[in-house]
Amino acid sequence: MIINGVIWAVQFLLGPVMGIAGLSRFLGIVPALVLQGWVWQPITYMWLHSATDPFHIILNMLFLWMLGGDLERHWGGRAFLRYYLVCGIGAGLFITVGGLFQNPLIPTVGASGAVYGLILAFGKVFSERVILFMLIFPMRARTFAWIMFAVTFVFTLGHSAGGVSHVAHLGGMIVGYLYLKRAWRLREFLDELRWKLRRRKFKVMPPKDDDWIH
């Protein structure tokens, strides 16, 4: 949160000098430029936010504070940072690929991809914890994560509107899920999937009064 805040302050102060668009083009993700060798962009974009819209960073940092604190205490600082970076960079790769088919020259900035990865992780680690959706409706963290995934998926199928990169949100959640499942260990990942599929074929029957146990 401190790093994001400091960088946003630098953006705000240097924007009139260097030009906000210039900073976003250099450090944000521009899909066409990433393919031309600007490979740092999927890493640096997640530390920048809109310098003209303070609600962009406020909303992301609010989720980072609410969800990230418990995850960091649960995993430890190093593991939490590693997960955060994996989700953010993974979302950046989704933005790069998706942007090639839509707007390859428009820059994308923000920590939303990493934050949506935190939403996914919070829903898995603290699945039964009750949270207030929109600060009004109580629901389990797992249900909240599923709702956010469904909304993001639906919007990703359409066109991005209002300057929101839904591809980044979806990418952060998908990468977070694969990371938590250790999908890079392909054999273990496939074995777990097979076990879940086979488990659904079995049905547990309640005992009857006339059953005998030998």
Secondary structure, DSSP 8 states (H G I E B T S, - for coil): -HHHHHHHHHHHHHHHHH-HHHHHHHHSB-HHHHHTT-TTHHHHGGG---SS-HHHHHHHHHHHHHHHHHHHHHH-HHHHHHHHHHHHHHHHHHHHHHHHTS-TTS-B--SHHHHHHHHHHHHHHTTT-EEEETTTEEEEHHHHHHHHHHHHHHHHHS---TT--HHHHHHHHHHHHHHHTTTTSHHHHHHHHHHHHHHTT-------TT----
